[in-house]
Amino acid sequence: MSQRKIWEKLLSADRPGAGKAPGTPERTPFQQDYDRIVFTSAFRRMKDKTQVFPLSKSDYVRTRLTHSLEASCVGRSLGAVVGREIIARHGLQHVESGDFGAIVAAACLAHDIGNPPFGHAGEDAIREWFRTSGLLERHPFTPAQRADFELYEGNAQGFRIVTRLQNPANPGLQLTSAVLATFTKYPRPSHLETSLDGKSSKKFGFFQQDAAAFEGVARSTGLVERIPGQAWRRHPLAFLVEVADDTCYLIVDLEDAAKLGFVPYRDAECLLADLAGDSVSGGRMDRLHDPKERLEYLRAKAIGRLLDSAAAVFLENEEAILNGRFDDELLEQSPIAIPLQAVLKLAKETIYTARPALEIETAGFEVLGALLGLFSNAVEAKAGHARFTTRERMLLKLLPAQFLGHGGEPDADPYVRLLQVADFVAGMTDSYAVDMYRKLKGFALPS
């Protein structure tokens, strides 16, 4: 298949279960996808989900919501730059560079939508609770089903939200195949008999219950198979989503950390200046005296240079990306990899281990573990695996119908039953999880 044909399939506007998406030049199917994500409750909840500093009292500090919006802006620009060259190279018809930008922007907008409360610590808390709960030994789960809980992953939860949980009667948002494939940075399940190498196999992108849905997306977009019907190579534009995410969280987290006093302004300024390189205007910097303004200027210049570098690496390796031979981070292959590593080193040593973040994330283990325990006990008791007490009956009434089976009863399948409890807890905001924990544990009474 020619590269032009490959790209045409990769840019599929088909909506799984709904056929080809209609659109107009003023509002393409991919722009519609962006809008659909913006108007979801799951997207709005990210305003109270941890980026780096949980439950921050500062309105300056980024949340998952602001991070996702910033990443979508960066992704749109990067996608459009790459798309312009791809269109010119292969003579793509009826495609605009803005279509590339819109696909990447929509995927970036949703890339963190499945993150549980308390950020990556929340993922660890859910994994740890299931590993030690005894529930995985109680039921005859397949190795793949068991791995879904033991290796619980926010990326897979995100795919589940946009294809199933948000508007369950629809079901999901019915996004285009191009956006869904671009969204899925790890196109593989949690368990495989064969180990896979490469960046795209470090995590997993869908749960067993959603495997058929992703297989349909992969077929629609023509993703390269690694293990037939189970694992695939990334959609090429997923590499751009990764760049936009990494660019925003590394550079912007550094800016937030300086604002909060965890990193000296001077250190942050030096790191950003190294990233920005020759794009910095000495005259402009001399006119900026406020540390915050200097950082904002350097941040913008650094992001611009990162995008230029990533686009160049992508276009240089286009053929290898299309046939699945390239499976690395674009920025690691760029000339700015060394100064970027310096930022990452500081982040790991100073920002991500800041005492306030560690204290609240550690408390998150207690909060999420308690909530999972309470609601899992309730559904298990109702399903006949424990004594169904008055307390379990009341807890079951607190569980929204969306996270129960038909007729408002816990699902008969233990895998689905427990996955739905995880859906409920993972969908909570940081504040809601803490508030519910305090009330159910009796530390605070409803007012």
CORJOVEN-V280542 format. One line per field, one symbol per residue. ss: DSSP state (H for helix, E for strand, - for the rest). phi: phi as a letter, one per 30 degrees, with the letter a starting at -180 (. if undefined). burial: b if it has 16 or more other ideal C-beta (glycine too) atoms within 10 Angstrom, else e. A space follows every 10 residues. Layout:
# CORJOVEN-V280542
ss = ???
phi = ???
burial = ???
This chain:
# CORJOVEN-V280542
ss = --HHHHHHHH ---EE---EE ---E--E-HH HHHHHHHH-- HHHHHHHH-- ---------- ---HHHHHHH HHHHHHHHHH HHHHHHHHHH ------HHHH HHHHHHHHHH --------HH HHHHHHHHHH HH--HHHH-- --HHHHHHHH ---HHHHHHH HHHHH----- -----EHHHH HHH------- --------HH H------HHH HHHHHHHHHH H---EEE--- EE-----HHH HHHHHHHHHH HHHHHHHHHH ----HHHHHH HHHHHHHHH- -HHHHHH--- HHHHHHHHHH HHHHHHHHHH HHHHHH-HHH HH-------- HHH---HHHH HHHHHHHHHH H---HHHHHH HHHHHHHHHH HHHHHHHHHH HH-------H HHHHHHHH-- HHH--HHH-- ---HHHHHHH HHHHHH---H HHHHHHHHHH -------
phi = .ddddddddd cecdceibid ddabedbded ddeedddedd dddddddbbd cbcdhddddd ddcddddddd dddddddddd dddedddddc idchbceddd ddddddddec dcdcddeiid ddddddeddd dcdiddcdcd ddeddddedd cebddddddd ddcbddhedd dichdddddd dddddbdadd bbdcdbcjdd cdbbcadedc ddddeddddd cidddcbeib bbdddedddd dddddddddd dddddddddd idbeeddddd ddddddiddd cedddddccd eddddddded dddedddedd ddddddcedd ddcidcbbdd ddccdcdddd dddddddddb ddcdeedddd dddedddddd ddddddeddd dddjcadccd ddddddddde eecbddiice ddddddeddd ddedddddde ddddddeddd didbcec
burial = eeeeebbbeb bbbbbbeeee beeeeeebbb bbbbebbeeb ebbebbebbb bbbbbbeeee bbbbbbbbbb bbbbbbbbbb bbbbbbbeeb ebeebebbbb bbbbbbbbbb bbbbbbbbbe bbbbbbeebb eebebbeebe beebbbbbbb bbbbbbbbbb bbbbbbeeee ebbbbbbbbb bbbbbbbbbb bbeeeeeebb bebbbbbbbb bebbbbbbbb bbbbebeeeb bbbbbbbbbb bbbbbbbbbb bbbbbbbbbb ebbebeebbe bbbbbbeeeb eeeebeeeee eeebbebbbe bbbbbbbebb bbbbeebbee bbebebbebb bebbebeebb eebeebbeee bbebeebeeb bebbbebbbb bbebbbbbbb bbbebeebee ebeebbeebe eebbbeeeeb beebbebbbb bbbbbbbbbb eebbebbeeb eeeeeee
